[in-house]
Amino acid sequence: MTPISEIQSVMHPAGADAAIIYQFTWVLFVGGTVIFAIVMGLLALAMRRQARPITPGVWILGAGIAFPVIVLTALLTWSTWRTGQLVPQTSHKALSISVTGKMWWWEVRYRDPTSNREIISANEIYIPVGESVYLGLTASDVIHSLWVPSLAGKRDMIPGRVTGLNLRADKPGTYRGQCAEYCGEQHARMAFHVIALPRPEFDAWLARQAQPAVPADTTVLQRGREAFLAQQCQTCHTIRGVTDVAPQLDARIADAPRLGPDLTHIGSRRHIAAGTLRNHRGTLAGWIADPQAIKTGVFMPPSPDLDGETLRALATYLEHLK
C-alpha cells in the first residue's frame, strides 16, 4: 500500500526537478541572509566614528560595484547551470495524461492501452514510480496553475491552449498539489493529489479504472442508483455502464460533455470536492444535500427534496463505485 503522506512542500523533494528547486530555495535563502548581514555590518561600520574614514571611492568601487558584480555573477552562473538540468518538457517516450483545470476541480484523462479509449477521473493523478510522465495541461474557463511542490514547479493552464509539464516521482507516495493561480471564490479549495505507485500497481489501477461501474447488487444500492437517475444527476455526471444505457436519458444529453466530474469510480477516490473532504458515506451525503454550504459558488445545486433514507442510499451507492 502506498503511504498517505499528502506532502505539499518544496522542502520535501521527491523528484529530480523538485530537488533542483529545493537547492534554489536554500541558496537564495542562505545567500540573501548572508548579504543582509554584510550590508547591516557595513551600515554599522559607516555609522561609527573612525580616525581614518574610508574614502568614498573605496565604498563605491568595493561595496557598490565589485561586491554585487561578483555575487550576482556567481549566482547567475550557478543558476544557469542548474536550470539547464531541469527535465525538458516533452511528451516523447513518456506516459501522457491530460489535465483540465475547471472551477474548482481537475479533470484527468488517461488512455487505456488495451482499448485505446479515454479513462476519465477527477482530482487525482496516478503515475508510475521512477518514470517520466507528461501532463498536457489546459483550462476550460479561467486561468489555473498546476503545482505539486514535492515533484516539480508550477505551470499555467490557459483556456484554448495546451501547455506541458513533466513529473517524475522517485519514490512511492501521495503528494498534494494546489492551484497556484487565483481563479475565483474557491481557489483555495482547488487541490488535487498525485499518487505514485510501482508500475505493476499502476497498471492494475488503470485496468480497474477502464471498467464500467460495478453493478448495484443489493436493495439499498439499487435504490441509490434509481435516486441518482431520478434526480437527473446524469445531466452533469457520467457513470459508465449506468448513464450511457439509462432509458430516460435523452440521446443529446448522453453525447454532450458533462459539467461535473465522472463518477464511475468515485468510491475509490480519497477525497471529494477537489481535496476538501475525505471520501466516505457521510461526506458524500453532506455534499449531495448542500454543496453550497461546503464550497460556496460551485455549480452543483443542493438537493432539499431528498428524504434522509434516499439520501443515505444515494451516498451508499456512490461509495460503492470503486
Disulfide bonds with the S-S distance in Angstrom:
none
